[in-house]
């Protein structure tokens, strides 16, 4: 008979998604390995295990660089856990819009305000006729 041990792995890993294991014991290391390891933008000190427990949802934070990882109550995963790897600061820098000068940004805002004002004036004019 096959065991259905499933973990959802999200965030900064090379192959995110739902991973199924045919064993009864899966560690954080096993799950990250199944996801192809962290990307270069993965924050090794910001890994969360989200687990549904009888008392509600519990979030465990772990640091993969720390030896205390192996003593964490989340080190041994439970079926249906969600493992989320956060992104480092470089990821957010990469997401910023580049190439827009402050003058262009102000021009966009000014254009939006003028367009909104014009629309309001025309709407008032239509209702007054």
N, C-alpha and C positions, 0 to 999 in steps of 0.2 A: 504494500500500500504506500502511496505517496503522501508525504506531508505537504501542506500548503502554507508555508511560512512566507508572508508577503510584507515587504517594507516599501514605502514610497520615499524616493530620494529626490530632493528638489534643490534648486539653487545652483551654486557654482561648482557643479560636477560635470565631467565630460559627457556622461550619458545619463541624464536625469530620467526618472520615470519609476514605474512600479516594477520591483524586482521580486521574483518568486524563488524561494530556496527549498530544496528537497531535503532539508535537515531540520532538526528540532531546536538547534541552538545557533543563533546568528549574533555576531558582535558588530559594533560600530565599524570596526576595521573591515570586516567581511562585506558590509553593505557599501562602504566607500569603494572598496576594491571592485565590487560588482558594477558600480557606476563609473568605473574607469579612472578613479582618483579625482581630486579636486582640480579645477582649472587654475591657471596662473592668477586669476582674480579672486579665488576662493580664500576666505579668511579663516585660517586654521584655528584661531582662538574664538571663533564665533559659529559654533555648530550647535544646533538645537535639535532635541529629540522631543517630539510632541506625541503624547501618549494619552489614550482614553483610559481612565481608571474608574473604579466604582464610584469614587467621590467626585468625578468630573475630569476635565482635561488638565493634564499636568505638562509643563514644559521644563525640560532639563537642559541646562546650558553646559557644554563641554568644550574643553580646550584640547585639541589633538596634540599639542606640543607638550602637554603636562603629563607627568607620570601618574598623577592622580586620576587620569582618565580611566585606568583599569579598576579603580575603586568606585567609580561612579555607578549609581543604581541604574543608569541608562546604558552602561557599557554592553550588557547583554540585552539585546533588543527583544521586544515582544512583537508578535504578529500584528500587522496593521499599524505599527509605529510610522511616524513621518520623520524623516531625517532631513533637516534643512541646513545648507551651508550658506552663510552670509557672504556678501561681497565686500572686498576691501575698498579703500578710498579711490584707488586707481579706476575702478569700474565706474564710479560716479563721475570722475573727471572725464572719462571717455564718453559719458552720456550727455555732457553739456554741449549745447549748440555752439559751434565755433564759426568764425567768419562773419558774425554780425557785429558791427561796430555800435557803440552807444548811440551815435547819431541816427543810425538806421533803426535802432530799437525805438527811440523817441519819435521818429517819423511814423513808424507803424502804430504807435499808441495815438499820436495826433490824428492820423488818418482814421483810426477806429472811432475816436471821439467825434470827429467831424461827420463821419458817416452816420453815427447814432443820432447826433443832433439834427442832421438833415432829415432823417427818417421820422423823428418826432415832429418836426415842423410840418412835414408833408401830411402826417397822420392827423394833426390838429387842423390843418387847412381843409382836409377832406371831410372831417366831421363837422366843421363849421359851415359847409356849403349846403 
